[in-house]
C-alpha cells in the first residue's frame, strides 16, 4: 500500500476561524443526504479537529 501524500492549504487566521465556525456548526447537525460516502462525513470531523489544534481563539471566554 502506498503512503499517503500530504496536501497543505494556507489560510489566514481570519479565514481559518470562519472555516472552523462553519464546520463546527455543520457538524452539530445531521446532513446524511449530502454525503455520498461515510468518508466524506469523516473528513469534515477531521478538518474540524485539525483547526481545533491550531486555533486558541474559539476556546477563550471572551470569544464571540
C-alpha positions as CSV (number, residue, x, y, z in Angstrom):
1,X,0.0,0.0,0.0
2,X,1.4,3.4,-1.0
3,X,2.0,6.0,1.7
4,X,-0.5,8.9,1.7
5,X,0.8,12.2,0.4
6,X,0.1,15.4,2.5
7,X,-1.6,18.4,1.0
8,X,-1.2,21.7,2.7
9,X,-3.7,24.6,2.4
10,X,-2.8,28.0,3.5
11,X,-5.4,30.2,5.2
12,X,-5.2,33.5,7.1
13,X,-6.1,33.3,10.8
14,X,-9.4,35.0,10.0
15,X,-10.2,32.5,7.2
16,X,-9.3,29.6,9.5
17,X,-11.7,31.0,12.2
18,X,-14.5,31.4,9.7
19,X,-13.9,27.9,8.3
20,X,-13.8,26.4,11.9
21,X,-17.0,28.2,12.9
22,X,-18.8,26.9,9.7
23,X,-17.6,23.3,10.1
24,X,-18.4,23.3,13.8
25,X,-22.0,24.4,13.2
26,X,-22.2,22.0,10.2
27,X,-21.0,19.0,12.3
28,X,-23.5,19.7,15.1
29,X,-26.5,18.6,12.9
30,X,-27.2,15.6,10.7
31,X,-26.5,16.0,6.9
32,X,-26.7,12.4,5.8
33,X,-28.3,13.4,2.5
34,X,-25.3,15.5,1.5
35,X,-22.7,12.7,1.7
36,X,-22.2,10.0,-0.9
37,X,-19.9,8.1,1.4
38,X,-19.1,7.9,5.1
39,X,-15.5,9.0,4.4
40,X,-16.8,12.5,3.3
41,X,-18.5,12.9,6.6
42,X,-15.4,11.7,8.5
43,X,-13.3,14.3,6.6
44,X,-15.5,17.1,8.0
45,X,-14.8,15.9,11.5
46,X,-11.1,15.6,10.8
47,X,-10.8,19.1,9.4
48,X,-12.6,20.5,12.5
49,X,-10.2,18.6,14.7
50,X,-7.1,19.9,12.9
51,X,-8.4,23.5,13.2
52,X,-9.1,23.0,16.9
53,X,-5.5,22.1,17.4
54,X,-4.2,25.4,15.9
55,X,-6.9,27.9,16.9
56,X,-7.0,29.1,20.5
57,X,-9.5,32.0,19.9
58,X,-12.7,29.9,19.8
59,X,-12.0,28.5,23.3
60,X,-11.3,31.8,25.0
61,X,-14.1,33.0,27.4
62,X,-14.2,36.4,25.6
63,X,-14.6,34.9,22.1
64,X,-17.8,35.7,20.2
